[in-house]
């Protein structure tokens, strides 16, 4: 069993109101480091609970004797952790007890307090196990890369990157992983005693993209989406902001209304006239060869080329093809970015370009990397997507965008007057893969 820290130092907080911003950030970092050590210890204990609750022990197992069905349930009850957190502790506890060779560095990083339990669980589940096309050495290298690159990032971001790395290593397995996700979809309507009905279910990535886009169109102004200048849009936003319903109530009302309209409309026209809104991103080389994979804007799971080809003919979807030279097939030059240019920018950047920001394309605004007043062009090569917060930060706080010459979307950054720098990167896994391949 690995050694864990037994003495945890917490900062003195009595003078917190007088602390500088930098000191506040340092204190938060110190507490986060202490939490990683505590969680590592908890994971070791959770792993021991799992060992003593092995299924082969039946009802004599620790969890079962305590009235819990699983070790996860035992850990959640004793610690007060959520179900997800308890599963992470058990998963990483087993890893620390007997790590697979390809995850040895992950286990060591958790023990040292460099990687959180949540991030470690995300790495192991995202990378998976060796297969005919992915060797143990390849997984070892991938795990080492993730430990180095993703330390300190939240588990959600680590999980997404781990799945992307697995797809890069095992493109042939994308179709199988896609089919597995599709097999998990379901919808359950459960009448409640008070007359309400509970909706519970899971959508696969293709379904989720379409449903999410439809709901986003209705609720975006409530969630801090882009600002509008069109009078009609301004009136709609104003009405929505004054609507007494909660955002969640507006979302469910919109979904029910869509179903009502679809059920009452001409079946030959209702979806045939729908403007494509969900974008499928695919590499031109992969599309020609039939190998590789594609992505759906706003979704973290990949899809096979065969699925991408099928969606190209489906209502409500639009395929965007990336070329190795960085060009895309839409865009025109004028003062304001056109809708088709925004589609391309969403494909290129995959959301707010600030590396640490998770705002999706629907929450962003198109910005000229070189200001229009200084000769900037309204084209895709010079455009960038920023969420409202970072867009206003740029304009109102005298930040500037730095970028190397050329049409490639690498090496971009935002710099403040005092020298602080934010990296600007594409969030599109397909585009990232292309940029790492081409000089």
Protein Blocks (a to p, Z undefined) as FASTA:
>chain_A
ZZddfbdcdddfklmmmpcfklmmmmmmmmmmmmmmmmmmmmmmmmmmmmmmgfklmmmb
mklmnopabfklmmmmmnopafklmmmmmmmmmmmmmgcfklmmmmmmmmnopacfklmm
mmmmmnopadfklcfklmmmmmmmmmmmmgoiafklmmmmmmmmmmmmmmmlmmmmmmmm
mmmgccdddddfkopacddddddfklmmmmmmmmmmmmmmmnopacdfbfklmmmmmmmm
mpmbdfklmmmmmmmmmmmmmmmmcfklmmmmpccfbdcdddfklmmnopacdddehiab
dcdfklmmmmmmpghiacddddfkopafedcddfbdcfklmmmmmmmnopafbfkbcbdf
klpccddfbafklopacdfklgccddfklmmmmmmnopacdddedjbdghiacddfkopa
cddddfbfklmmmmmmpZZ
